[in-house]
Amino acid sequence: MKVIDKCLEGFSIKYPLERVCPLEEALFVDIETTGFTARSSALYLIGCAYYGESGWHVRQWMAEKPTEQKDILVLFYEFSKEHGFWIQFNGNTFDLPYLTQKCAQLELPYRFDSHHGMDLYRRTFPYKDFLQLPTLKQKAMETFLGVNREDRYSGGELIAFYQDYVIHPNEETLSLLLLHNAEDIQGMLEILPMLAYDDAFHAPLTSKKVQANHYRDADGNPQTELLIYAELPVSVPRPVLASTDRCFAKLEGSALTLRVPLFETELKYFYPNYKEYYYLPSEDLALHKSISNYVDKAHREPATARNCYTRKRSLFLQEWSPLFSPIFQQDYDSSELFFELTDEMKKNREAFASYASHVLQHIVAPKKN
């Protein structure tokens, strides 16, 4: 068995991890195994990164033979008790359940599958399409952020190297095995800035400027859009451009620019309590019975859910779930929702900040086929 502890001299993470947990409590964990199932494979390497007095360290426990699995688990468990917040990449699905199953197999009274922490894979998963990532593998995120690796092997490829090492121990193979795990560990530190995108989509924004923009589309038709300039709660590591439903978003540094269609049209507001209204066919609108009782019976009829509305021509913005009220629609069956851009709202920075978050969430949301 080998225990290796290396200080990452001069290394600093590029994300305020204190937003997640105190640095001293953080433990980044990654394991190397010869298979996916604990009972039919060997756990040969446990690696972690932690923050100490001299900065970030990588510590590794290496089982040079399968008979040393129990030894490295005991040492790792004792060390891990000093850290209350674990961070992994896809660890909730693989690493933690595997460690718990391996402990049960070796009759060790340890459990890891309910440990308090964070899975970087799960935190990044919703933004795969938005960030145009080819896959959600850790190496793809490292490439996205410009992180370079010395290691050129995958965990699966290294299984044969370990099996050979058990029979023929040598420094070259040992270095390859340790390097892959160490770079997986350090890679998690390197991709922490990916969390900035999640922060941008969930933390409050600050509206800086709002203005209308008039232009002609590709067919020469006049269009109007609203430009919203906002400040993100954190700085994103790489600029991103994304769009959906004619809404466009640009994230660069801590700046967010949104372009949203602005509609000058007539829409309908549907009253929810239609039984209290009459519909006036000649005027194509509904009036409350307290008023319409005075209208000639020949010019009124009991309102239904479909015709219990009033019409209004104004400036409207789309919303994809109820955010501002009253809600307007083109017709009763329409799934598109709108709210009026009133003079009062034009002066409300907090309202525009809420709307900017709403639009950004819509652009990020997975699209249905």
LOLUM-344027 format. One record per residue (C-alpha): residue number from 1; residue in three letters; x, y, z. Coordinates in Angstrom, 3 decimals. Example, Ala and Ser with C-alpha at 12.3 -4.5 7.8 and 13.67 -1.06 7.14 Angstrom:
// residues 2
[site 1; ala; [12.300; -4.500; 7.800]]
[site 2; ser; [13.670; -1.060; 7.140]]
***
This chain:
// residues 369
[site 1; met; [0.000; 0.000; 0.000]]
[site 2; lys; [1.137; 3.537; -0.768]]
[site 3; val; [-0.027; 6.886; 0.598]]
[site 4; ile; [0.943; 9.952; -1.419]]
[site 5; asp; [0.355; 13.573; -0.397]]
[site 6; lys; [1.300; 16.343; -2.803]]
[site 7; cys; [0.877; 20.072; -2.309]]
[site 8; leu; [-0.382; 21.942; -5.385]]
[site 9; glu; [2.043; 24.814; -4.952]]
[site 10; gly; [0.840; 28.111; -6.361]]
[site 11; phe; [-2.523; 26.639; -7.356]]
[site 12; ser; [-5.710; 28.561; -6.655]]
[site 13; ile; [-9.278; 27.800; -7.674]]
[site 14; lys; [-11.080; 30.286; -9.897]]
[site 15; tyr; [-14.433; 30.147; -8.152]]
[site 16; pro; [-15.524; 31.430; -4.722]]
[site 17; leu; [-16.041; 27.993; -3.159]]
[site 18; glu; [-16.998; 29.726; 0.078]]
[site 19; arg; [-20.399; 30.211; -1.586]]
[site 20; val; [-20.818; 26.433; -1.237]]
[site 21; cys; [-18.962; 25.541; 1.964]]
[site 22; pro; [-15.971; 26.616; 4.095]]
[site 23; leu; [-12.727; 25.680; 2.324]]
[site 24; glu; [-11.522; 23.611; 5.272]]
[site 25; glu; [-14.626; 21.402; 5.097]]
[site 26; ala; [-14.388; 20.639; 1.368]]
[site 27; leu; [-13.144; 17.223; 0.271]]
[site 28; phe; [-12.978; 16.415; -3.457]]
[site 29; val; [-13.144; 12.638; -3.891]]
[site 30; asp; [-12.513; 10.294; -6.827]]
[site 31; ile; [-11.893; 6.553; -6.922]]
[site 32; glu; [-10.365; 4.098; -9.396]]
[site 33; thr; [-11.722; 0.566; -9.732]]
[site 34; thr; [-11.417; -2.416; -12.048]]
[site 35; gly; [-15.171; -2.505; -12.718]]
[site 36; phe; [-18.560; -0.985; -12.007]]
[site 37; thr; [-19.788; -3.457; -9.384]]
[site 38; ala; [-18.125; -3.545; -5.963]]
[site 39; arg; [-18.584; -7.290; -5.454]]
[site 40; ser; [-16.929; -8.291; -8.721]]
[site 41; ser; [-14.175; -5.684; -8.986]]
[site 42; ala; [-11.328; -4.195; -6.993]]
[site 43; leu; [-10.970; -0.722; -5.519]]
[site 44; tyr; [-7.320; 0.129; -6.109]]
[site 45; leu; [-7.063; 3.895; -5.625]]
[site 46; ile; [-8.833; 6.588; -3.598]]
[site 47; gly; [-7.851; 10.177; -4.259]]
[site 48; cys; [-8.943; 13.424; -2.713]]
[site 49; ala; [-8.135; 17.118; -2.693]]
[site 50; tyr; [-8.347; 19.198; 0.456]]
[site 51; tyr; [-7.389; 22.673; 1.625]]
[site 52; gly; [-4.661; 22.975; 4.240]]
[site 53; glu; [-2.355; 25.584; 5.704]]
[site 54; ser; [-0.105; 25.648; 2.628]]
[site 55; gly; [-2.951; 25.584; 0.122]]
[site 56; trp; [-4.539; 22.775; -1.861]]
[site 57; his; [-3.263; 19.204; -1.517]]
[site 58; val; [-3.920; 15.938; -3.347]]
[site 59; arg; [-3.759; 12.797; -1.198]]
[site 60; gln; [-3.979; 9.291; -2.647]]
[site 61; trp; [-4.290; 5.854; -1.066]]
[site 62; met; [-3.061; 3.123; -3.439]]
[site 63; ala; [-3.811; -0.588; -2.984]]
[site 64; glu; [-0.889; -2.233; -4.728]]
[site 65; lys; [-2.700; -5.552; -4.356]]
[site 66; pro; [-6.438; -6.314; -4.068]]
[site 67; thr; [-5.783; -7.621; -0.555]]
[site 68; glu; [-5.036; -4.015; 0.491]]
[site 69; gln; [-8.494; -2.661; -0.354]]
[site 70; lys; [-9.560; -2.796; 3.287]]
[site 71; asp; [-6.435; -0.942; 4.395]]
[site 72; ile; [-6.951; 2.027; 2.100]]
[site 73; leu; [-10.652; 2.244; 3.003]]
[site 74; val; [-9.862; 2.424; 6.717]]
[site 75; leu; [-7.217; 5.142; 6.238]]
[site 76; phe; [-9.436; 7.125; 3.894]]
[site 77; tyr; [-12.428; 6.917; 6.212]]
[site 78; glu; [-10.436; 8.181; 9.190]]
[site 79; phe; [-9.078; 11.064; 7.129]]
[site 80; ser; [-12.457; 11.927; 5.601]]
[site 81; lys; [-14.054; 12.434; 9.020]]
[site 82; glu; [-12.213; 15.759; 9.229]]
[site 83; his; [-14.173; 17.113; 6.236]]
[site 84; gly; [-17.914; 17.638; 6.352]]
[site 85; phe; [-18.639; 18.504; 2.715]]
[site 86; trp; [-17.751; 16.129; -0.133]]
[site 87; ile; [-17.550; 17.151; -3.762]]
[site 88; gln; [-17.447; 14.580; -6.568]]
[site 89; phe; [-18.076; 14.262; -10.266]]
[site 90; asn; [-20.927; 11.790; -10.780]]
[site 91; gly; [-20.092; 10.512; -7.316]]
[site 92; asn; [-23.705; 10.226; -6.213]]
[site 93; thr; [-24.261; 7.663; -8.948]]
[site 94; phe; [-20.993; 5.727; -8.789]]
[site 95; asp; [-18.276; 6.630; -6.256]]
[site 96; leu; [-20.309; 6.873; -3.054]]
[site 97; pro; [-22.533; 3.805; -3.640]]
[site 98; tyr; [-19.439; 1.827; -4.697]]
[site 99; leu; [-17.544; 2.758; -1.526]]
[site 100; thr; [-20.528; 1.810; 0.648]]
[site 101; gln; [-20.953; -1.534; -1.138]]
[site 102; lys; [-17.241; -2.273; -0.902]]
[site 103; cys; [-17.288; -1.574; 2.841]]
[site 104; ala; [-20.199; -3.976; 3.261]]
[site 105; gln; [-18.336; -6.602; 1.258]]
[site 106; leu; [-15.233; -6.195; 3.433]]
[site 107; glu; [-17.338; -6.049; 6.622]]
[site 108; leu; [-16.400; -2.473; 7.441]]
[site 109; pro; [-19.058; -0.454; 9.307]]
[site 110; tyr; [-18.834; 2.598; 7.027]]
[site 111; arg; [-21.421; 4.224; 4.788]]
[site 112; phe; [-20.780; 6.943; 2.225]]
[site 113; asp; [-23.923; 6.970; 0.050]]
[site 114; ser; [-25.751; 9.564; 2.141]]
[site 115; his; [-22.814; 11.868; 2.714]]
[site 116; his; [-23.474; 15.621; 2.696]]
[site 117; gly; [-21.993; 17.301; -0.368]]
[site 118; met; [-22.315; 18.253; -4.005]]
[site 119; asp; [-22.105; 16.426; -7.326]]
[site 120; leu; [-20.533; 18.630; -10.017]]
[site 121; tyr; [-22.074; 16.486; -12.747]]
[site 122; arg; [-25.614; 17.039; -11.459]]
[site 123; arg; [-25.060; 20.758; -10.980]]
[site 124; thr; [-23.905; 21.083; -14.617]]
[site 125; phe; [-26.354; 18.644; -16.221]]
[site 126; pro; [-29.159; 21.187; -16.913]]
[site 127; tyr; [-26.828; 23.399; -18.963]]
[site 128; lys; [-25.398; 20.897; -21.466]]
[site 129; asp; [-27.346; 22.267; -24.430]]
[site 130; phe; [-27.092; 25.889; -23.314]]
[site 131; leu; [-23.287; 25.624; -23.131]]
[site 132; gln; [-23.169; 23.480; -26.284]]
[site 133; leu; [-21.132; 20.779; -24.570]]
[site 134; pro; [-20.612; 17.664; -26.721]]
[site 135; thr; [-20.868; 15.412; -23.630]]
[site 136; leu; [-21.097; 15.850; -19.876]]
[site 137; lys; [-17.867; 14.001; -19.135]]
[site 138; gln; [-15.404; 15.778; -16.881]]
[site 139; lys; [-12.792; 15.974; -19.631]]
[site 140; ala; [-15.312; 17.731; -21.909]]
[site 141; met; [-15.812; 20.394; -19.247]]
[site 142; glu; [-12.063; 20.734; -18.810]]
[site 143; thr; [-11.710; 21.239; -22.561]]
[site 144; phe; [-14.515; 23.821; -22.489]]
[site 145; leu; [-12.552; 25.791; -19.881]]
[site 146; gly; [-9.181; 25.324; -21.577]]
[site 147; val; [-7.729; 22.971; -18.960]]
[site 148; asn; [-4.794; 20.913; -20.259]]
[site 149; arg; [-3.978; 17.390; -19.081]]
[site 150; glu; [-0.773; 15.390; -19.138]]
[site 151; asp; [-2.737; 12.167; -18.652]]
[site 152; arg; [-3.905; 10.569; -21.923]]
[site 153; tyr; [-5.744; 7.490; -20.639]]
[site 154; ser; [-9.286; 6.808; -19.500]]
[site 155; gly; [-10.162; 4.971; -16.321]]
[site 156; gly; [-11.279; 1.970; -18.356]]
[site 157; glu; [-7.997; 1.815; -20.251]]
[site 158; leu; [-6.016; 1.853; -17.017]]
[site 159; ile; [-7.661; -1.308; -15.645]]
[site 160; ala; [-5.261; -3.455; -17.665]]
[site 161; phe; [-2.337; -1.334; -16.458]]
[site 162; tyr; [-3.303; -1.964; -12.834]]
[site 163; gln; [-3.788; -5.678; -13.362]]
[site 164; asp; [-0.316; -5.826; -14.890]]
[site 165; tyr; [1.099; -3.730; -12.043]]
[site 166; val; [-0.190; -6.209; -9.443]]
[site 167; ile; [1.905; -8.909; -11.115]]
[site 168; his; [4.849; -6.752; -12.216]]
[site 169; pro; [5.137; -3.643; -9.990]]
[site 170; asn; [7.128; -0.855; -11.619]]
[site 171; glu; [7.454; 2.907; -11.235]]
[site 172; glu; [6.345; 3.753; -14.776]]
[site 173; thr; [2.966; 2.027; -14.465]]
[site 174; leu; [2.511; 3.352; -10.945]]
[site 175; ser; [3.080; 6.894; -12.198]]
[site 176; leu; [0.439; 6.451; -14.921]]
[site 177; leu; [-2.138; 5.181; -12.412]]
[site 178; leu; [-1.465; 7.954; -9.913]]
[site 179; leu; [-1.347; 10.641; -12.599]]
[site 180; his; [-4.788; 9.813; -13.989]]
[site 181; asn; [-6.421; 9.935; -10.569]]
[site 182; ala; [-4.528; 13.076; -9.529]]
[site 183; glu; [-5.594; 14.897; -12.685]]
[site 184; asp; [-9.199; 13.794; -12.185]]
[site 185; ile; [-8.999; 15.291; -8.703]]
[site 186; gln; [-7.291; 18.505; -9.771]]
[site 187; gly; [-9.639; 18.664; -12.753]]
[site 188; met; [-12.589; 18.945; -10.369]]
[site 189; leu; [-10.909; 21.970; -8.819]]
[site 190; glu; [-10.337; 23.383; -12.299]]
[site 191; ile; [-13.964; 23.005; -13.420]]
[site 192; leu; [-15.451; 24.664; -10.339]]
[site 193; pro; [-16.040; 27.845; -12.427]]
[site 194; met; [-18.771; 25.867; -14.220]]
[site 195; leu; [-20.847; 26.513; -11.098]]
[site 196; ala; [-20.929; 30.187; -12.073]]
[site 197; tyr; [-23.494; 29.359; -14.776]]
[site 198; asp; [-25.759; 27.707; -12.228]]
[site 199; asp; [-25.342; 30.732; -9.975]]
[site 200; ala; [-26.209; 33.058; -12.847]]
[site 201; phe; [-29.480; 31.238; -13.462]]
[site 202; his; [-30.625; 31.043; -9.851]]
[site 203; ala; [-29.223; 34.019; -7.949]]
[site 204; pro; [-30.877; 37.454; -8.213]]
[site 205; leu; [-29.822; 39.646; -11.153]]
[site 206; thr; [-29.372; 43.404; -11.149]]
[site 207; ser; [-31.091; 45.316; -13.949]]
[site 208; lys; [-28.818; 48.044; -15.329]]
[site 209; lys; [-30.538; 49.383; -18.453]]
[site 210; val; [-33.623; 48.656; -20.570]]
[site 211; gln; [-34.407; 50.056; -23.998]]
[site 212; ala; [-36.497; 49.328; -27.090]]
[site 213; asn; [-34.785; 48.476; -30.359]]
[site 214; his; [-36.429; 48.695; -33.796]]
[site 215; tyr; [-35.141; 46.628; -36.722]]
[site 216; arg; [-36.196; 44.738; -39.845]]
[site 217; asp; [-36.085; 40.957; -39.979]]
[site 218; ala; [-34.689; 38.837; -42.805]]
[site 219; asp; [-37.909; 39.340; -44.787]]
[site 220; gly; [-37.790; 43.104; -44.393]]
[site 221; asn; [-40.642; 43.251; -41.875]]
[site 222; pro; [-40.353; 45.847; -39.085]]
[site 223; gln; [-39.841; 44.319; -35.644]]
[site 224; thr; [-39.416; 45.657; -32.131]]
[site 225; glu; [-37.464; 44.058; -29.324]]
[site 226; leu; [-36.580; 44.928; -25.769]]
[site 227; leu; [-32.899; 45.057; -24.834]]
[site 228; ile; [-32.214; 44.274; -21.184]]
[site 229; tyr; [-28.752; 44.828; -19.762]]
[site 230; ala; [-28.222; 43.167; -16.393]]
[site 231; glu; [-25.420; 42.257; -14.029]]
[site 232; leu; [-24.843; 38.630; -13.040]]
[site 233; pro; [-24.131; 37.694; -9.412]]
[site 234; val; [-20.824; 36.095; -10.511]]
[site 235; ser; [-18.508; 36.231; -13.496]]
[site 236; val; [-18.886; 33.315; -15.934]]
[site 237; pro; [-15.630; 31.707; -17.138]]
[site 238; arg; [-16.464; 31.768; -20.849]]
[site 239; pro; [-18.826; 33.896; -22.963]]
[site 240; val; [-22.004; 32.116; -24.052]]
[site 241; leu; [-24.539; 32.958; -26.752]]
[site 242; ala; [-27.892; 31.166; -26.753]]
[site 243; ser; [-31.392; 31.656; -28.089]]
[site 244; thr; [-34.878; 30.214; -28.255]]
[site 245; asp; [-38.286; 31.527; -29.322]]
[site 246; arg; [-36.674; 34.711; -30.702]]
[site 247; cys; [-35.154; 35.442; -27.308]]
[site 248; phe; [-31.385; 35.879; -27.286]]
[site 249; ala; [-28.968; 35.833; -24.349]]
[site 250; lys; [-25.311; 36.767; -24.150]]
[site 251; leu; [-23.330; 36.105; -20.984]]
[site 252; glu; [-19.845; 37.556; -20.817]]
[site 253; gly; [-17.977; 38.099; -17.579]]
[site 254; ser; [-20.571; 39.442; -15.162]]
[site 255; ala; [-22.633; 41.085; -17.908]]
[site 256; leu; [-25.912; 39.721; -19.288]]
[site 257; thr; [-27.566; 41.077; -22.425]]
[site 258; leu; [-31.045; 39.887; -23.385]]
[site 259; arg; [-33.046; 40.550; -26.542]]
[site 260; val; [-36.750; 39.818; -26.162]]
[site 261; pro; [-39.550; 40.371; -28.728]]
[site 262; leu; [-41.821; 43.293; -27.871]]
[site 263; phe; [-45.306; 42.975; -29.306]]
[site 264; glu; [-47.566; 45.911; -30.114]]
[site 265; thr; [-50.883; 44.174; -30.662]]
[site 266; glu; [-54.341; 43.440; -29.297]]
[site 267; leu; [-54.715; 40.617; -26.794]]
[site 268; lys; [-57.427; 39.274; -24.525]]
[site 269; tyr; [-57.698; 39.037; -20.772]]
[site 270; phe; [-59.978; 36.172; -19.720]]
[site 271; tyr; [-61.920; 36.645; -16.505]]
[site 272; pro; [-61.717; 33.497; -14.350]]
[site 273; asn; [-65.239; 33.742; -12.839]]
[site 274; tyr; [-67.193; 33.731; -16.114]]
[site 275; lys; [-70.518; 32.844; -14.424]]
[site 276; glu; [-70.599; 36.363; -13.035]]
[site 277; tyr; [-70.410; 37.929; -16.521]]
[site 278; tyr; [-72.503; 38.492; -19.626]]
[site 279; tyr; [-71.003; 38.432; -23.107]]
[site 280; leu; [-71.967; 41.244; -25.493]]
[site 281; pro; [-71.642; 39.833; -29.047]]
[site 282; ser; [-71.973; 43.202; -30.783]]
[site 283; glu; [-69.043; 44.612; -28.795]]
[site 284; asp; [-67.110; 41.350; -28.505]]
[site 285; leu; [-66.407; 41.671; -24.797]]
[site 286; ala; [-67.700; 40.560; -21.434]]
[site 287; leu; [-69.098; 42.764; -18.681]]
[site 288; his; [-69.756; 41.955; -15.070]]
[site 289; lys; [-73.439; 41.325; -14.306]]
[site 290; ser; [-73.503; 44.246; -11.908]]
[site 291; ile; [-73.076; 46.456; -14.983]]
[site 292; ser; [-74.443; 44.421; -17.871]]
[site 293; asn; [-77.779; 43.787; -16.123]]
[site 294; tyr; [-78.743; 47.173; -17.531]]
[site 295; val; [-77.993; 46.044; -21.106]]
[site 296; asp; [-80.955; 44.952; -23.236]]
[site 297; lys; [-81.330; 41.146; -22.998]]
[site 298; ala; [-81.310; 40.964; -26.793]]
[site 299; his; [-77.720; 42.233; -26.798]]
[site 300; arg; [-76.285; 40.010; -24.109]]
[site 301; glu; [-75.890; 36.320; -23.320]]
[site 302; pro; [-74.415; 34.350; -20.401]]
[site 303; ala; [-70.655; 34.334; -20.722]]
[site 304; thr; [-68.677; 31.125; -21.151]]
[site 305; ala; [-65.056; 30.477; -20.305]]
[site 306; arg; [-64.175; 31.018; -23.989]]
[site 307; asn; [-65.801; 34.428; -24.446]]
[site 308; cys; [-65.442; 35.919; -20.992]]
[site 309; tyr; [-62.748; 38.407; -21.887]]
[site 310; thr; [-61.894; 42.007; -22.471]]
[site 311; arg; [-59.656; 43.141; -25.319]]
[site 312; lys; [-56.733; 45.510; -25.027]]
[site 313; arg; [-54.264; 46.972; -27.492]]
[site 314; ser; [-50.906; 47.784; -25.946]]
[site 315; leu; [-47.257; 46.723; -25.704]]
[site 316; phe; [-46.810; 43.166; -24.445]]
[site 317; leu; [-43.978; 40.862; -23.416]]
[site 318; gln; [-44.205; 37.098; -23.355]]
[site 319; glu; [-43.903; 35.019; -20.187]]
[site 320; trp; [-43.659; 31.220; -20.072]]
[site 321; ser; [-45.207; 30.733; -16.651]]
[site 322; pro; [-47.253; 33.220; -14.610]]
[site 323; leu; [-44.854; 35.960; -13.494]]
[site 324; phe; [-46.734; 39.244; -13.852]]
[site 325; ser; [-50.477; 39.781; -13.937]]
[site 326; pro; [-52.916; 40.323; -15.479]]
[site 327; ile; [-52.114; 37.610; -18.019]]
[site 328; phe; [-53.157; 38.144; -21.651]]
[site 329; gln; [-53.627; 35.604; -24.453]]
[site 330; gln; [-54.427; 35.629; -28.152]]
[site 331; asp; [-57.356; 33.263; -27.608]]
[site 332; tyr; [-58.719; 30.878; -25.012]]
[site 333; asp; [-56.782; 27.816; -26.260]]
[site 334; ser; [-53.496; 29.645; -26.715]]
[site 335; ser; [-50.621; 28.373; -24.578]]
[site 336; glu; [-48.659; 31.593; -25.032]]
[site 337; leu; [-48.923; 34.002; -22.117]]
[site 338; phe; [-48.247; 37.750; -22.154]]
[site 339; phe; [-48.230; 40.692; -19.770]]
[site 340; glu; [-48.563; 44.381; -20.503]]
[site 341; leu; [-45.486; 46.584; -20.504]]
[site 342; thr; [-47.019; 49.455; -18.590]]
[site 343; asp; [-45.506; 52.879; -17.933]]
[site 344; glu; [-45.221; 51.895; -14.291]]
[site 345; met; [-43.200; 48.782; -15.077]]
[site 346; lys; [-40.860; 50.713; -17.381]]
[site 347; lys; [-39.597; 52.485; -14.256]]
[site 348; asn; [-39.342; 49.343; -12.120]]
[site 349; arg; [-35.775; 47.953; -12.139]]
[site 350; glu; [-36.644; 45.104; -9.771]]
[site 351; ala; [-39.429; 43.964; -12.087]]
[site 352; phe; [-37.067; 43.943; -15.062]]
[site 353; ala; [-34.479; 42.012; -13.017]]
[site 354; ser; [-37.146; 39.385; -12.276]]
[site 355; tyr; [-38.155; 39.286; -15.916]]
[site 356; ala; [-34.516; 38.939; -17.029]]
[site 357; ser; [-34.162; 35.889; -14.765]]
[site 358; his; [-37.428; 34.522; -16.155]]
[site 359; val; [-36.256; 34.863; -19.771]]
[site 360; leu; [-32.858; 33.361; -18.979]]
[site 361; gln; [-34.502; 30.363; -17.318]]
[site 362; his; [-36.638; 29.854; -20.422]]
[site 363; ile; [-33.613; 29.914; -22.726]]
[site 364; val; [-31.762; 27.451; -20.501]]
[site 365; ala; [-34.705; 25.087; -19.982]]
[site 366; pro; [-34.502; 21.794; -21.932]]
[site 367; lys; [-36.668; 22.001; -25.032]]
[site 368; lys; [-39.362; 19.419; -25.743]]
[site 369; asn; [-39.251; 17.703; -29.117]]
***
